[in-house]
Amino acid sequence: VHLVVVGGVAAGLAAASRARRLDAEIEITVLEKGDVVSYAACGLPYLIENRIRQPEQLVLHKPDFFLRERDIRVETGAEVVEIQPQRQTVRLQSGKTLNWDRLILATGARPVHQWPEHPRLFALNTLGDAVRLHKHLAQTPPGRAAILGAGYIALETADALRHRQWRVTLHHRSADLLHRHDKELTRRLDRILNAHHIDIVHNHEVNDPLRLDADLVVVAAGLRPNSELAAQARLELGAASAIRVSPQMTTSHPNIYAAGDCAEVVHLVSGRPAWIPLGSTALKMGRVAGANAAGHRERFGGVVGTSIFRLCGLGIALTGLSAEQARQHGFEPVEVWIEAPERARYFRGRTAAVQLVADKRSARLLGASIIGQDGVAGRINVVAAALAGRMLLPDFVNLDLAYAPPFSTPVDPLLVAAQQLMKSC
Ligand SMILES: Cc1cc2nc3c(=O)[nH]c(=O)nc-3n(C[C@H](O)[C@H](O)[C@H](O)COP(=O)(O)OP(=O)(O)OC[C@H]3O[C@@H](n4cnc5c(N)ncnc54)[C@H](O)[C@@H]3O)c2cc1C
């Protein structure tokens, strides 16, 4: 059996490695069009910040590691340009053709806008993008930077450049930070940005980034799935043109799987397909695709839309749906924002802002946002678990959460928010 994997980063290598762990005999080839595999894209903003000083620190393994340790052949500079599902082959840019018995697509995502190359214009999607910007920053004194976009990558990039004394302005086509349709969240993030001298221009559609008054421009305005190969092979596409997959990660072709940023997921709160490209999800999808391609039967149930990032020394974390998103999915949402100390005041506890959203009709918990300094990841993960378990607010409010003065307060901020929200349910 020959398993061919297209894409050599998170999902592709998780899939290949899992297939090998479950089957020592299967032949495995990973085809990657770039010249680097197995790197941590999530660390790219910290290279820009200069917290991580060498790009090589973000490369986990080189191709020879996979051959030596896992008997997986990894080919770089190997771009697949066509899938022939009937003949079970892929054709490479080089003209070479490879046969497969099972195929896994892990082709990732790319920026929506591709601008012509220009010395002042940067992206932050791949390691190559980050290396280019990192080199530029090393050779250029701090000046004015413009960033296009309002997702977490745009905000992380703004924060990284601010750390390096650049004067940063974010330009965003709407007035909705993090695409959450949440005015209060946007207002709170605006306040944080302003307090740290990062300017933001809402409702500004930038048609030509080079006309912005800035010494460098980073475009981080939207991604789209790399699903063209799948479309050309007539595989079914779904949310946001990502590849439609079953919980076993099979596409509409029984021997072709897809995983990671190129594929859609099920959102367990809305119950609908969604496209939420994240590394944490890509690894899980990859493992399941690899296991099933190796003849096992595993499933990936879906996500609740949990994410976290750092901004100006704070953790910003989200899970589930905002109230407006919940309304769009047919719920009758009620929400609350509270501010409460993260730990005992005599332990210099700072204030965290916590938002909870629930459905008024069923009292089911639907989502949360947390902005704070300590324990943000732990708290959002509690809500994520509650969402995955379809927990109701009256059960959530009594959760037995850990307390000691250095870590929390006797009534955790999450439970303070839940108590408040109970009044609206
Ligand atoms: C700056 C930044 C910060 C991030 N931070 C976080 C974070 O904090 N937390 C988090 O969970 N996620 C984060 N992510 C997202 C995370 O990195 C991605 O979700 C993850 O890399 C997706 O993995 P993947 O394997 O699906 O796709 P990718 O990592 O995009 O890899 C796909 C690979 O396929 C290759 N490929 C595409 N087409 C072909 C072809 N035709 N032939 C051969 N090869 C092909 C590409 O060259 C690419 O190397 C971040 C991403 C970026 C860019």
The ligand as a MOL file (V3000), in Angstrom:
LIG
                    3D

  0  0  0     0  0            999 V3000
M  V30 BEGIN CTAB
M  V30 COUNTS 53 58 0 0 0
M  V30 BEGIN ATOM
M  V30 1 C 1.6470 33.7850 11.7470 0
M  V30 2 C 0.7920 32.6150 12.1270 0
M  V30 3 C 0.5190 32.3840 13.4680 0
M  V30 4 C -0.2850 31.2980 13.8280 0
M  V30 5 N -0.5650 31.0770 15.1540 0
M  V30 6 C -1.3180 30.0270 15.5200 0
M  V30 7 C -1.5760 29.7600 16.8870 0
M  V30 8 O -1.0880 30.4750 17.7830 0
M  V30 9 N -2.3660 28.6980 17.2010 0
M  V30 10 C -2.8890 27.8690 16.2410 0
M  V30 11 O -3.5780 26.9000 16.5760 0
M  V30 12 N -2.6480 28.1010 14.9150 0
M  V30 13 C -1.8810 29.1470 14.5490 0
M  V30 14 N -1.6170 29.3700 13.2200 0
M  V30 15 C -2.2500 28.5110 12.2120 0
M  V30 16 C -1.4310 27.2540 11.9650 0
M  V30 17 O -0.1100 27.5680 11.7010 0
M  V30 18 C -2.0580 26.5270 10.7990 0
M  V30 19 O -3.3910 26.2210 11.1420 0
M  V30 20 C -1.3080 25.2310 10.4850 0
M  V30 21 O -0.0210 25.4940 10.0360 0
M  V30 22 C -2.0760 24.4530 9.4230 0
M  V30 23 O -1.3660 23.3160 9.0910 0
M  V30 24 P -1.5960 22.5930 7.6880 0
M  V30 25 O -0.6530 21.4730 7.6870 0
M  V30 26 O -3.0420 22.3370 7.5140 0
M  V30 27 O -1.2390 23.6890 6.5940 0
M  V30 28 P 0.1040 24.4990 6.3130 0
M  V30 29 O 0.8830 24.7240 7.5730 0
M  V30 30 O -0.3120 25.6950 5.5350 0
M  V30 31 O 0.9380 23.5270 5.3920 0
M  V30 32 C 0.4850 23.1800 4.1150 0
M  V30 33 C 1.6790 22.8650 3.2490 0
M  V30 34 O 1.2250 22.3200 2.0260 0
M  V30 35 C 2.0700 22.7520 1.0050 0
M  V30 36 N 1.3560 22.6630 -0.2720 0
M  V30 37 C 0.2680 23.3750 -0.6670 0
M  V30 38 N -0.1050 23.0200 -1.8940 0
M  V30 39 C 0.7590 22.0690 -2.3080 0
M  V30 40 C 0.8920 21.3270 -3.5080 0
M  V30 41 N 0.0490 21.4830 -4.5330 0
M  V30 42 N 1.9060 20.4260 -3.6000 0
M  V30 43 C 2.7680 20.2360 -2.5580 0
M  V30 44 N 2.6860 20.9310 -1.4130 0
M  V30 45 C 1.6960 21.8330 -1.2770 0
M  V30 46 C 2.3970 24.1850 1.3800 0
M  V30 47 O 3.5910 24.6170 0.7540 0
M  V30 48 C 2.5000 24.0920 2.8980 0
M  V30 49 O 3.8450 23.9400 3.3080 0
M  V30 50 C -0.7950 30.4390 12.8270 0
M  V30 51 C -0.5000 30.6670 11.4720 0
M  V30 52 C 0.2930 31.7340 11.1340 0
M  V30 53 C 0.6070 31.9630 9.6780 0
M  V30 END ATOM
M  V30 BEGIN BOND
M  V30 1 1 1 2
M  V30 2 1 2 3
M  V30 3 2 2 52
M  V30 4 2 3 4
M  V30 5 1 4 5
M  V30 6 1 4 50
M  V30 7 2 5 6
M  V30 8 1 6 7
M  V30 9 1 6 13
M  V30 10 2 7 8
M  V30 11 1 7 9
M  V30 12 1 9 10
M  V30 13 2 10 11
M  V30 14 1 10 12
M  V30 15 2 12 13
M  V30 16 1 13 14
M  V30 17 1 14 15
M  V30 18 1 14 50
M  V30 19 1 15 16
M  V30 20 1 16 17
M  V30 21 1 16 18
M  V30 22 1 18 19
M  V30 23 1 18 20
M  V30 24 1 20 21
M  V30 25 1 20 22
M  V30 26 1 22 23
M  V30 27 1 23 24
M  V30 28 2 24 25
M  V30 29 1 24 26
M  V30 30 1 24 27
M  V30 31 1 27 28
M  V30 32 2 28 29
M  V30 33 1 28 30
M  V30 34 1 28 31
M  V30 35 1 31 32
M  V30 36 1 32 33
M  V30 37 1 33 34
M  V30 38 1 33 48
M  V30 39 1 34 35
M  V30 40 1 35 36
M  V30 41 1 35 46
M  V30 42 1 36 37
M  V30 43 1 36 45
M  V30 44 2 37 38
M  V30 45 1 38 39
M  V30 46 1 39 40
M  V30 47 2 39 45
M  V30 48 1 40 41
M  V30 49 2 40 42
M  V30 50 1 42 43
M  V30 51 2 43 44
M  V30 52 1 44 45
M  V30 53 1 46 47
M  V30 54 1 46 48
M  V30 55 1 48 49
M  V30 56 2 50 51
M  V30 57 1 51 52
M  V30 58 1 52 53
M  V30 END BOND
M  V30 END CTAB
M  END
